[in-house]
Amino acid sequence: MKLSRKADPEGADGVVFVADSQEERLDANFETMENLMEHLKEHNLNFATIPYVLMLNKRDLPNAMSVPELTKQLRKKKANRC
């Protein structure tokens, strides 16, 4: 999976990462986060230091992970990459 929109982040105040709440999409979320980190790196920005908002999408689905578990998984993945 590649970034759905590749924009020039120069001058950006932060980023919004939209994660799919479905458990079966967790690996896709990780891949997208890694792609975002690489894209920022190409522009001399560090995901660990740029402000970001984590938006959880598809919360209404019956297979949505709990908010605490999903955010824990995404933070753990982010910490391992930064």
ABEGO torsion letter per residue (X at the ends): XBBABBBBABGBAEBBBBBBABAAAAAAAAAAAAAAAAAAAAAGBBAAABBBBBBBBGAABAABBBAAAAAAAAAAAAAAAX
